[in-house]
């Protein structure tokens, strides 16, 4: 919760990747906010007020996930709305005839985006969601102690650059 609040404004991409991780964490705990409060949150040394706030936040998130049918996959509406805003911003930048640098970055990233969209369940997702999914996948691999191949690192570089440029242009 506290991390999400800090990440939201300076980096929408970092915020989204963090929220993907939080959704997965809530799923790993079976959407059981009491378990999260008892087993996960004490690791952070929160004072009583912070612990209460974090517990309520995770409880609210677990409830949203249940209500929205996101128990196993997908993103809660607030995360999906943020992804949609990121996509809208991306499309606006592409349509802006003054955004030469952004369009150049997009065309460098486009082969990777096309490859991502061709995989599995990515066909119905928009481009920015595919980009965030790719970065989250790399994050998961790193968290598992796995090294990213040189090819994967090379594929992620133009995607990261595109997201960085988009964030520099204007926060969504």
KETI-659655 format. One record per residue (C-alpha): x, y, z; residue in three letters. Coordinates in pm, whole numbers. Each point is the difference from the previous one (the first is absolute). Example, Ala and Ser with C-alpha at 12.3 -4.5 7.8 and 13.67 -1.06 7.14 Angstrom:
KETI-659655
+--------+--------+--------+-----+
:      x :      y :      z :   r :
+--------+--------+--------+-----+
:   1230 :   -450 :    780 : ALA :
:    137 :    344 :    -66 : SER :
+--------+--------+--------+-----+
***
This chain:
KETI-659655
+--------+--------+--------+-----+
:      x :      y :      z :   r :
+--------+--------+--------+-----+
:      0 :      0 :      0 : UNK :
:    264 :    251 :    104 : UNK :
:    221 :    -96 :   -293 : UNK :
:   -291 :     29 :   -243 : UNK :
:    -66 :    353 :    124 : UNK :
:    364 :     99 :    -48 : UNK :
:     30 :   -153 :   -347 : UNK :
:   -324 :    126 :   -154 : UNK :
:    117 :    350 :    -90 : UNK :
:    368 :    -29 :    -92 : UNK :
:    -32 :   -319 :   -207 : UNK :
:   -327 :   -141 :   -126 : UNK :
:    185 :   -305 :   -136 : UNK :
:    159 :    -77 :    337 : UNK :
:   -338 :     49 :    168 : UNK :
:   -169 :   -243 :   -240 : UNK :
:    273 :   -263 :     39 : UNK :
:    -29 :     34 :    376 : UNK :
:   -378 :    -36 :    -14 : UNK :
:     33 :   -312 :   -217 : UNK :
:    226 :   -141 :    271 : UNK :
:   -246 :     95 :    275 : UNK :
:   -288 :   -166 :   -186 : UNK :
:    210 :   -317 :    -31 : UNK :
:     88 :     19 :    369 : UNK :
:   -366 :     29 :     98 : UNK :
:    -74 :   -304 :   -219 : UNK :
:    287 :   -192 :    161 : UNK :
:   -168 :     60 :    336 : UNK :
:   -332 :   -127 :   -136 : UNK :
:   -153 :    351 :     13 : UNK :
:      8 :    -37 :    379 : UNK :
:     68 :    345 :    145 : UNK :
:     28 :   -140 :    353 : UNK :
:    284 :   -228 :   -111 : UNK :
:    172 :    290 :   -173 : UNK :
:    -30 :    208 :    317 : UNK :
:    127 :   -282 :    219 : UNK :
:    271 :   -152 :   -219 : UNK :
:    117 :    260 :   -250 : UNK :
:    -37 :    351 :    141 : UNK :
:    194 :    -57 :    326 : UNK :
:    318 :    -36 :   -209 : UNK :
:      8 :    374 :    -60 : UNK :
:     18 :    128 :    357 : UNK :
:   -299 :    226 :    -37 : UNK :
:   -127 :    187 :    303 : UNK :
:   -355 :    -80 :    107 : UNK :
:   -160 :    276 :   -209 : UNK :
:    194 :    -99 :   -314 : UNK :
:    -82 :   -366 :     56 : UNK :
:   -371 :     87 :     26 : UNK :
:     13 :    210 :   -317 : UNK :
:    185 :   -269 :   -193 : UNK :
:   -236 :   -270 :    126 : UNK :
:   -302 :    200 :   -111 : UNK :
:    158 :     65 :   -340 : UNK :
:     72 :   -369 :    -61 : UNK :
:   -348 :    -92 :    123 : UNK :
:   -152 :    250 :   -242 : UNK :
:    212 :   -133 :   -286 : UNK :
:    -93 :   -361 :     76 : UNK :
:   -368 :     99 :      9 : UNK :
:     30 :    179 :   -335 : UNK :
:    169 :   -303 :   -151 : UNK :
:   -283 :   -226 :    117 : UNK :
:   -274 :    241 :   -111 : UNK :
:    161 :     48 :   -341 : UNK :
:     71 :   -369 :    -56 : UNK :
:    377 :     45 :      3 : UNK :
:     73 :   -282 :    245 : UNK :
:    229 :   -185 :   -241 : UNK :
:    103 :    243 :   -276 : UNK :
:    -50 :    350 :   -125 : UNK :
:     15 :    339 :    159 : UNK :
:   -240 :    189 :    222 : UNK :
:   -176 :    290 :   -164 : UNK :
:    224 :    266 :    155 : UNK :
:    309 :   -168 :   -150 : UNK :
:   -172 :    -60 :   -334 : UNK :
:   -114 :    363 :     -9 : UNK :
:    359 :    111 :     54 : UNK :
:    114 :   -230 :   -282 : UNK :
:   -271 :    150 :   -221 : UNK :
:    113 :    356 :     85 : UNK :
:    356 :   -100 :    -86 : UNK :
:   -120 :   -135 :   -335 : UNK :
:   -201 :    318 :    -68 : UNK :
:    309 :    210 :     74 : UNK :
:    206 :   -224 :   -230 : UNK :
:   -250 :     45 :   -283 : UNK :
:     -7 :    376 :     51 : UNK :
:    379 :     16 :    -21 : UNK :
:      0 :   -209 :   -317 : UNK :
:   -259 :    230 :   -157 : UNK :
:    193 :    316 :     93 : UNK :
:    197 :    112 :   -306 : UNK :
:    254 :    169 :    230 : UNK :
:     93 :   -321 :    183 : UNK :
:    278 :   -120 :   -229 : UNK :
:    210 :   -146 :    282 : UNK :
:   -292 :   -195 :    145 : UNK :
:   -102 :   -136 :   -340 : UNK :
:    358 :   -106 :    -71 : UNK :
:     10 :   -184 :    334 : UNK :
:   -333 :   -162 :    -83 : UNK :
:    123 :   -132 :   -333 : UNK :
:    309 :   -144 :    172 : UNK :
:   -223 :   -176 :    254 : UNK :
:   -267 :   -105 :   -250 : UNK :
:    159 :   -335 :   -102 : UNK :
:     10 :   -105 :    366 : UNK :
:   -356 :    120 :     56 : UNK :
:   -119 :   -197 :   -304 : UNK :
:    180 :   -310 :    126 : UNK :
:   -161 :     42 :    345 : UNK :
:   -344 :     41 :   -151 : UNK :
:     46 :   -319 :   -201 : UNK :
:     56 :   -202 :    317 : UNK :
:   -271 :   -176 :    198 : UNK :
:   -273 :    221 :    143 : UNK :
:    155 :    332 :   -103 : UNK :
:   -202 :     50 :   -318 : UNK :
:   -284 :    189 :    167 : UNK :
:    225 :    225 :    207 : UNK :
:    109 :    341 :   -116 : UNK :
:    363 :     81 :    -67 : UNK :
:     84 :    168 :    329 : UNK :
:   -147 :   -289 :    198 : UNK :
:    220 :   -238 :   -202 : UNK :
:    301 :    217 :     86 : UNK :
:    -79 :      2 :    372 : UNK :
:    -64 :   -377 :    -13 : UNK :
:    346 :    -51 :   -154 : UNK :
:    172 :    205 :    268 : UNK :
:   -195 :   -179 :    273 : UNK :
:     99 :   -336 :   -145 : UNK :
:    364 :    105 :     13 : UNK :
:    -50 :    120 :    358 : UNK :
:   -144 :   -338 :     97 : UNK :
:    294 :   -182 :   -156 : UNK :
:    246 :    219 :    189 : UNK :
:   -191 :    -55 :    325 : UNK :
:     33 :   -374 :    -58 : UNK :
:    376 :     42 :    -34 : UNK :
:     -5 :    -78 :   -370 : UNK :
:    219 :    189 :   -239 : UNK :
:   -147 :    166 :   -304 : UNK :
:    154 :   -108 :   -326 : UNK :
:    183 :    257 :   -208 : UNK :
:   -282 :    -23 :   -256 : UNK :
:   -265 :     71 :    263 : UNK :
:    199 :    292 :    137 : UNK :
:     42 :    139 :   -351 : UNK :
:   -375 :    -37 :    -66 : UNK :
:    -91 :    178 :    323 : UNK :
:    228 :    297 :    -60 : UNK :
:   -211 :    174 :   -269 : UNK :
:   -317 :    -75 :    197 : UNK :
:    148 :    159 :    311 : UNK :
:    117 :    298 :   -202 : UNK :
:   -346 :     49 :   -151 : UNK :
:   -163 :     -6 :    343 : UNK :
:    261 :    237 :    141 : UNK :
:    -51 :    250 :   -280 : UNK :
:   -377 :    -18 :     39 : UNK :
:     30 :     76 :    368 : UNK :
:    231 :    295 :    -66 : UNK :
:   -253 :    153 :   -239 : UNK :
:   -278 :     19 :    255 : UNK :
:   -120 :   -202 :    293 : UNK :
:   -322 :   -194 :    -55 : UNK :
+--------+--------+--------+-----+
***
